[in-house]
Amino acid sequence: MASIKLILRTHQADQTGHSPLYIRIIKDRKTKFITAGVKLKESEWDETKQKVKKNHPNSARMNASLSQKIADAEGQVADLERKVKTISIKKLKEAIKGKEVPNFFEYSYARCEKIKGSVSFGTYKNYMLYTKKFENYVGSKDVYFDDITVSVLKDYMAHMGNVLKNGATTQRYSIMILAIMFKEAIKEDIIPEYMYPFNKLTLKKDTEKRVFLNKDQIEILTNLELKEGRKADLWRDLFLFSIYAGGLRFSDVIELQYSNFNEEEQRIKKVIRKTGRLHQFKIGKVALDILGKYKKEDAQQDDFIFPIITDKVGYYKSEETRYFISSRENHSANFQLNRMGKMMKLPFSLSFHLSRHSFATNALNNGMRIEHVSKLMDHTDISTTQIYAKIISEELDKAVDNYIF
C-alpha cells in the first residue's frame, strides 16, 4: 500500500528562507513528489504533526487546505488500489494530480536526442548540460511541466546566483534552455500555452566590457621572448594570425587546409564552422608570414596548415570527435595565452577569442569602414559589429576626459 506524507524540502530554500512543501508518495520503495503549492520557513512547519505552526499568520486556513489535499490524495490512492492490484507509482501520481501532464525531463532529454543530428554537437551538449543542471537542482527526474512554476524558476535563479555563483548571463542561458523545451512542447500540442511560466521572469545580462589588445599590446606580444618551436610559440602565432586574418575563429584557424588558401591571390576561402557559410577574404603581410612559417612544400590539399590536428581521419570521424578535440586544443591555447598575458602584465586574462575582439577594435580604430569589418568577421547583422564601434566611441570619450581641459 502507498504511503502519503507532506515533506518540506529545505534543500530548495530561497533567499528568504522559504522552502517548498510537497506531497510525497511512496510505493514499492519508489518515491514521487507533487507540489502542494505552499512555501514555508522551516520554523513554520511541524514535521511530526504534519501541520503549519501557529506562528504563521495563515496557519488555520493553510492547514485546512493541506488536510483536504491529503484526504483527496489518500482517497484517489485507495480507489485505485481497490480497482487495480498492481498499479505503478507513476499512475498514482497522475491520478492525484487529476490530469495527465507530461514529465518535463522525459520530454526534454528525448527532444535533445531528436535534434542531435540537426544542430551542432556543441548546441546539443549545452542543451543536455543545462537540462541536467536543472535536474540536479530539483533533485529528481519526477517533475512534470506544470510543476515548473514562476516561483520554482525564481528559486532556481536565486540558487544559481547565491549557491552556484553564476553570473546573470549564465542564469539567463540556463533559463532559456528550459523555455525552449516548453516552447517546443507547446508547438507539438503536448502542453497548453497557459503552462508557459517564463513571461513573468526578468532575465538580465552581465554588463561585462569586451576587452582587446591595442596596437602597442599586440606589438609587445609579437616581440615577447618565447622558445621557438614550443607550444606557446605556436599558439602565439595562431593568435596573431587570427588578428591579421579578419578575426578568424579558433576552430576555423586550426581547421585551415591548403585548399582554403589561394597563395597567388593571397586569399582565404573557407566554410565557417559556426555559420556554415562560405567566407572568403584577402589577408595581409603578417598573416602571410605566419602561414609561410608553417607551410610545407609536399603537403596535400586536404592537409591542415597548422600542426594542431594530427589525426586528420579521426578528426572528421564525427561531429562529437571534432567538438572534443577542438575544445581540448582551445583549452591548451588559452592556458598558454593566459601565461603570456601575465608576462605582459595585462589587466585581464588573455584568451584566444580576444584575437577576434582585437581585430575588430583595431580595424575600426585604423579607419576601416564598419561594413567592411562586419563582412570580414562574417557577422549576420551589422548590429553585432556595432558593439565594437561603441567600444571605440567609449575609448574616445575617455581620451577627451583625460586630455582635454
N, C-alpha and C positions, 0 to 999 in steps of 0.2 A: 504493500500500500504506500502511496505517495505521502510525503510529509510536507507541510506548508508552514513557512515562518517568515516574519519580517526581519530584514537584515539592513543595518546602517553601514554602508560601505565607506568607512572612514578614510580609506586609502585614496578616495576620489574627492577629498575635501577641497573646496575652492578657497579663494583668497580670504574670505570672511569666516572660514572655519565651518561652513555648512557642507554636509555630506548627503548624497542621495540615498533615499530609502527604497529598498527593493523587496518584492515578494520572491522568496526563494522556494523552489520546488525541488525535492529530492525523491528520485525513484530509481530503484535498481542501482544504487550508488552513483547515479548520474544527476548532475545539478543544472538547473536552468534558473534564470533571473528575469523578472518582469518589473519594470519601473512602477513604483507606487505614486509617482508624480509629486513627491514630497521631499524637501531638503531640510535637514535639521543639524544643529550643533550636537556634538557628542554628549554634552552636558544636558541636552534636552530630551534624550532618548533613554528609556528604561528597557534594556535588553531582556531582563528576566520577566517583567510584566508585559512586555510587548506593547508598551504604551508610550505616548508622548507625555513627558513630565509636566507638572502644573506650572513650572517656571516659564513655559511657552505661553504667550498671550492667547493663542487659539487652540489650546490643548484639547478642550472638550469637543469642539467641532471636528478637529482633525482625528481624534480617537474614534469618534462615531463613524467618520468616513472610512478610516482604515479597517475598523471592525467589519463594516459592510463589505469591503473589498475582500477581506479574508474569508468571510462567510460565503460570498459568491464564488470565490475560487475553490473552497472546500466542497461546495455543492456541485460545481462543474466536475471536479475530480471524482467525487463519489458516484455521480450519474454515469460517467464514462467507464469507471472501473466495474460498475454493475453490469453495464451493457457489453463491455469487451474485456475478456480475461487478460489478454496481453496487449497493453497499449503503451506506446513509446512516450517518453517524457516530452519529446518534441510536440506530439499531438496534444498532450495535456496543456502545454504552454499555449498552443494555438487556440485551444478551447477556452482557456481562461481569458486570453486577450480578446476573444469574441470575434476575431476576423483573421483571415489568413494574409499576413503581410510577409513578404519575402525576407529571408535572412540577408542582412547587408553584406557580410563578409563572404558568404557563399556566392552571392551575385558578383561582388567586386573582384574576387580572385578569378572567377570564371571569365569575367569581362577582360581582365588583364591577359589571360591566355588566348582569348578570342582575337585580340588586336595585336598580339605579339608579332605576327608576320607583316603587319601593315604599318607599323611605326618603327622608329629606330630602337635598337636594343637598350640604349640609354633611357629613352622615354618609358619603355616597358619596365625597366628595372626601377625607375623612380616611382612609377605607379604602384608597383609591388611594395617597395620600401616604405612609402608613406601610408599605404593601407595597413601594413604590418605595424607601423608606428602607432596608429590609432588603435589597433587591436591590443597592442601591449598596454596602452593607457587604460582601456576599458577592462582589460584582464580576462576577456572571454570572447570566443567567436560567436557566442549565442546572443547576437544583437540584431534586432530587426530594424527596418527602415524607420518605423515610427518611434523607435526608442531614441533615435538621434534627434533631439530637440535643440532649440536655440540655447537653452540652459546647459545642456550637455556640451555643446560646442564652445560656449563661453568658458565653461570649466576646463575644457581641453586646452583652449588658448592660454588660460591662466597657468595651467600645468606646464605648458611648453615654455612660457616666459619665466616662471618662478623656479621650477624644478629642473627642466632641461636647459634653461638659459638660452633658448632660441631667440634670435632677433625677430623683428617684425616681418622681414621678408620670408624667413623660414616658416614662421607661423602662417603667413598668408598662403604660401605654396602648399603647406600641409592641409589647410582647409580647402583650398581649390581642388585638390585631388579628390577629396570626399564629395565636393559639389559636382564634379564631373560624373562621378558614379551615379549620383542622384539624377542628374540631367539625362544620362543615358537610359536609366531605368524608366524615367517618365516618357522618353521618346518611344520606348518599347512597350508602353502601356502596362508596365509591371507594377508601378505605383501611381497613385493620383498626384496631380500637380500640387495640391494643397499640402502634401507632406514635405515639400522642399523648404527647409528651415534657414537657408543661407541669406535670404534677402534682408533679414533683420540684423545681420552681422556687419560690423565695420572692420574692414581689413586694411591695415596700414602697411606702408613700405618703409624700409630703413632709408634714412636720408644720408646715406654714405656718399662721399665725394669720390669721383673717379680719379685715380692717381695715374701718373705717367712720368716718363723720363723726359726732361727737357734736353735741349741741344747739348748743353755742357755735360750733363749726366751721361748722355749717350757717348760722348767723347771719352769720358773717364772710364766707362765700361769697356769701350773698344780698346783702350790702352792699359787696362788692368793686367797686371802680371799673373799669368796662369801658365801651367805646364802644357806645352803644345802636345796634342795627340791624346790628352786625357779627356774624360767625360765633361769636365767643367768647360774646357776649351770648345768642345763640340756644341754644348748647349748654348754657350755664349754666341757662337757663330749662327746657330739656328734662330736665336732670339733676335740678333741684329738683322739676319736675313728677312725675318718677318717684318721688322720695322721698315726696311727698304724694299719690301715686296708687297706693298699695299696692305699691311697688317694681316697677312695670310694666317689663318687659324692654325693651331698646333697640329691637329690631325691632318690637315692638308699639307703642312710643311713636311711632316715625316713620311707622308704617302707620295711625295713628289717623285714622279718617274721620269726617265729620259724622254719618254714620249710626250710628256707635258711641257717640255722646254724646246722652243724653236730658237736655236743659237743664232741663226742668221738674222732673224727679226728681233732677237733679244726679248722674246715674249713667252709668257706662261699661259697655257691653255689647259684648264682642268675643271672637272665636275666637282663642285664644292660639296664636301661631305654633309654639312648641316642643312643646306638648302636644296641640294640635288640639282642645282642649276649649273650650266656650263658657263665658266667665268674665264675671261682672258684679258691680259693686260701686259704692258711693257714694263721691264724692270731696269733700274739704274746701275751705275758702276759698282757700288758697294755690294749689292746683291749678286751681280755678275761675278765679282771677285770671289765671293764666298762659294758660289756654285763651282767656279773653276778650281778651288782648293780641294773639292771632293769628287770632281768629275773623273771618271775612268774611261780611257780610250776604247777598251774592249767590252764595254757594257752593252747589254741587250736593251732594247727599247722599253721592256716592261720591268727593268731593274729599278730599284729605288736609288735616288741620287745620294741621299744622306745615309750613313751607316747606322741606322737605328733599328730598322726591322730586318732581322737576319734570316727569318724563315718566310720567304715570300708566299709559298704554297699554303703554309699553316696559317698565315695572317688572313688570307682571304677564304679560309675554310668555312667560316660562318660569321655572321654579324656579331655574335656574342664573343667570339675569339678576338675580333678586331677591337671591340669595346674594351676588353680586359687588357690587351696588350697596349693600346693607346693610353688607357688610364695609368697603367704601371709606368710607362715611359714619361708621361706628364708629371707624375709624382717625382720621378728621378730628376727631371728638368727643373722643377720648382725647388727641389731641395738644393741643387747646385746654384741656382739663380739667387735664392734667398741668402746663401752664404756670400755670394758676390755683393749683394745689396748691403750686407753688414760690413763688408770690407770697404764699401763706398760710403758707409755711414748714412745710408738713405733713411728718411723718417718714416718709411713704410716698407712692407715686405715685398720683395721683388719676385714676381711670378711670370710665367710665360705669357699669360693673357695681357699683361701690361704692354707687350710689344704692339698689340693692336691699338690700345689707347694712345701709345706714344706716337705711332704713325699718324693717327687722325689729328691729334692736337698739334703736332709739329708741322704737318702738311698745311693745316689751316693757318697756323702762325706764319708760315712762309708765303701765304697769299694764294694757295690753291683754292679754286672755287669749291664751294661746299657740294655742288652737284658732282664734281669730279671725284672728290673724296668719297662721297656716297657710292658712286659707281665702283671705285677701286675696292671698297670694303664689301661690296656685294650686298648692300642694305636693300631690303624690300621697300622701305619707306624712308624718305629723307628726314622725317622727324627723328628717327633714331640717330642720324648723323648730327642733327642739331644739338644734341646733348653735348657734343664736343665743342661746338661753336659757343655754347653757353659757358663752357669752362674757359675758353679764350677770353670771352667778354668779362668774366669774373676776374681773370688774371689782369686784364687791362684796368678794370676798376681799382684793383688792389695797387697797381703801379701808380695810378693817379693819386690815390690816397697817400701813398708813401713818399712820392717825389714831387708832387705839385703843391705849392703852398699859396 
